[in-house]
Amino acid sequence: MKVAISIPDDIFQAVDRLARLGKTSRSSIFVRAVREHLKRLENKDLLTRLDEAWAEPLTDDEQDALRMGQELTWEALDEEPHES
């Protein structure tokens, strides 16, 4: 799809130079830049949702399960042969 956009001259010149050096099109550079920006926004949104989820205190059941998992991990580590 073709889209007409306005960009500052310095950005156009930098992208044009990059396209020539990389033997690619300006369009592909813009598409790549937008994809990377969208991915960063998606990652930022995911981190925000994770932060919100972890901000809530663990329930008693969750704390018990966490402790049990930690104990099982330590027990499994103690049973593995240790290298000297």
ZIURSUL-V232255 format. One line per field, one symbol per residue. ss: DSSP state (@ for helix, = for strand, . for the rest). phi: phi as a letter, one per 20 degrees, with the letter a starting at -180 (. if undefined). Layout:
ss = ???
phi = ???
This chain:
ss = ........@@@@@@@@@@@@@@...@@@@@@@@@@@@@@@@@@@@@@@@@@@@@@....@@@@@@@@@@@@@@@@@@@@.....
phi = .ececdcfgffgfffffffffelcefgfffffffgfffffffffffffffgffffffffgffffffffffffffffffeffeed
